[in-house]
């Protein structure tokens, strides 16, 4: 069984897309956990109403709302509460690509029971939308996928919880650990999720991403940190004031791992 975990905090404005995509799954033989960080808005109430309207089985639902230490703490909490053999994190604002995703993932598990199984992702950017297209042979050697589009055996998440000292790349540190342990990864051709990258933490914090990425690889040093301050840190202020058409032109050329479906 697959456990789908959604982490939320004051997400009432954008949780609907996520929950509706869960309720639309043709195969409902999975459990759904909502781990809320004691939201001050109507997030939990809205989730309950959406699950009721979508007739998602109450017995397969777990909702927890309490303070936590951030997104990776909440994700660890979800893993502890989950009962499935595999875990997928579909956080607030993310959604399944279509109603056949769970069916496709279950089929992949039967045919290729790897430690991690991942598919493709429809990415939404300011400059357009396209399919994130990497795999084991071509692309990022650690994470050739978006974490919303990968399922992982729960036992590994229990043995190596997300490191809370990372602000953005706790998931990348986990998958680096899996690579070091020589665990198996399997790539499937179907699209698993739609991910809005326009307001993502990694997208808007290039300096911190570079620093944490170095730390994962054991390359963090005073000089590399200075290098990123000079090259990565200025990117965000530039993005804030540069004309949109210039940013679109730059990023469309930069994102070589995206198969563009539509350019704005």
N, C-alpha and C positions, 0 to 999 in steps of 0.2 A: 504493500500500500504506500501511496505517496502522501506526505504531509505538506500542505501549502501553508506558509506562514506569512502573514502580513503585519508589518510593524507600522504603528501609527502614532502621531502626536499632533493634535490640533489640525486634523486632516479633513474636517467636514466638507471643505470646499472642493476637494478632489478625490475623495474616497469612493464615490459612486461608480466611476468607471472600473475601478479595481474589483469591487464586490460583484457588480453585474457580470463581469467577465468570468468570475468564478461560478456564479449561479448558472451561467449559460452552458457550462460544459455538458456534453452529451453523456459522458461517463462520470458518474458522481461517486464512484467507489474510491473516494479519498477523503481525508480529514482537512478541515480548514481552521486555522488558529489565528486569532487577531490578538496581537500583543500591543496594548496601548500604554503610552507613558503618562497616564493620568491627565488626559486632555481636558482643557478648560472650555472647549466648545462642545458641540453636539456630535462629535465623532462616533462615540460608542452607541448612542441612541440611533444615529443614522445607519450604522452598520447593522444593528439588530433589525431595523425596519426593512432594509434592503434584503437581508437574508430571509426574512419572513415573506416578503413579496416575491422573492425568487424561489421560495419553497425549498430552500436548502435544508437537508436533514439536520434537525437540532442535535441528534445524537452524535453527529460527526463534526460538531462545532465547539470550539473553545474560545471564550473571550475573557481576557484578563486586562484590567486597567489599574495600573499602579506606577508609582515613580520608578524610574530606572536611571542608569548612568550613561544613557545615549543609545544610539541605534545598535551598536554591536552587543551591548549588554542585553538589549531587548531580543536580539536575534538568538543569543545564547539561551535566554529564558525560554524562547519558543522551542528550541531544540530539546531542552529538558522535558518540556510538557508533551512533545510530539510522540506519537506511537508508530508512525510509519517507518518503513525500511529506508525510504529515500525522502529527502527534504528539498523543497524548492521555496525560495524567498521571493514573494511577489509583493513588494512594499507599496505603501499608499501612493497612488498616482500611476503605478504600473498596471498593465493588464495583459491577460492572455490574448494572443493574436487572433484566435478564432475558437469555435466551440469544440474543436477536435484535439486540442493540445494534450489533455490528460490521456485520451485514447492513444495518441501517438507516443507519448512517453511510456505508457504501460507496455505498448508493443516493443519499444526499444529496450526496455528492461528485460522482457522475455527473450529477446534475440541477442542482446549484448549486455549482460549484467555486469557492467564495469563499475569501478568505484565512483566515477562521475560521468554523466551522460549530458551532453549539451547540444543545443540547436542554434538556429540563427535568431536574430533580433531585428525587428523593424524600429529604426532609430528616428526620432523626431528632432530636428535641429532648426534654428532660426533660418538657415539658408536652404532648407529643403528636408525631404525625408528619404531614407534609403535603408537597405538591408546590410547589417553588419556582417561581413563576409570574411571570416578567418577560420582556420582549422589547425590541426596538429602539425601539418607540413608547411603551412604558410601563415605567418602572422606572429602574434605575441606568444613566446614560448611558455609563458606562465598562465595567462588567461586569454586564450583566443575566443572569448565569449564574454557576454554580459551576465552578471550573477543572477539576473532575473530569468535567464534562459538555460540554467544548468540545474540538474538534480544531483545530489550527493548522498552517498550512504550515510545514514544518521550516525552510525557507530564512529565514523571518522570525526564528525563534528563534536561528538561527546569526548573523544580522546584528545582532540586539539581544539578547544573553544576559541572563538575570535578573541584576539588580543585587544583589550580595551585601551591600551596606550596609543593605538592608532586612531586618528580622527576620521580618515577617509579610506585607507587601504587595508583595513582589517581583513576584508575578504581576500585581497590579493596575497596577504601574508599567509592565510590559511592554504590557498591553492599552491603557493610556493612550497609550503611544508609537504603537501601531497606529492608534488613533483620530486622533492628530495627523497621522499619515502618510496619512490618508483611505483606509485599507484596508477591504476589504469584509467584512461580517459577515452571516451567514444563520442564521435561527432555524428549527428544526424542532419539531414538536409532541410528539414521542415523548420518553419518559423515558430518559436515558442512564445515570445512576448513582444509587446510594443513598449518601448521605453522613451520617455520624454527627457531628452538630454539637455534641454534648453536651460533648466534651472538646477541641474545636478551639481552636487558638491564637487566632484572631480572636475567637471567641465569649467567651473568658475573659480577653482583654486589651484591653478597650475603649479605655483611655487610649492605648496604643501604636498601635492602629488609627487613632485620631483624629489623632495626631501624624504618623504616616507618610502618612496620607491628605492632610493639609495639605501635606506636603513634595512629594508627587507633583504637586499643583496649583500649587506655588510660593506657597502661602499661609502657610507656616510663619513664625511670629513669636513673640517673647517673650510677647506678650499673649494670643495664641491658645493657646499652650502652657499659660499660667496658667489660662485658661478651662477647658481640658480637665482640668487637675489638680483643679479645683474641681467639675467636673460628671461627668466620665467615670471618673476614678480611684476614687471611692468606690463605684462600682457593684459591683466584685468583692467587697469585704468584705461588702456588703449581701447579695449572692447567697450568700455562705458561711454566713450565719446566719439569713436570713429563712425562714419556714415555706414548705414546698414549694407548698402550695395557693395562697398569695399570689403566689409567683413564677409559677406556672402561669397564674393569672388575668391578671397583668401582661403576660407575654410573649405569651399568646394574643391579647390585644388589640393589642399592639405590632407583631406580625408581620403586617402588612397584605398582604405579598407572598406569603403562604402560603395555598394552598388546602388546608384541613385535611381529612385523611382519617380521622384518629382523634385524639381529645383525651383525655388521661389525667386 
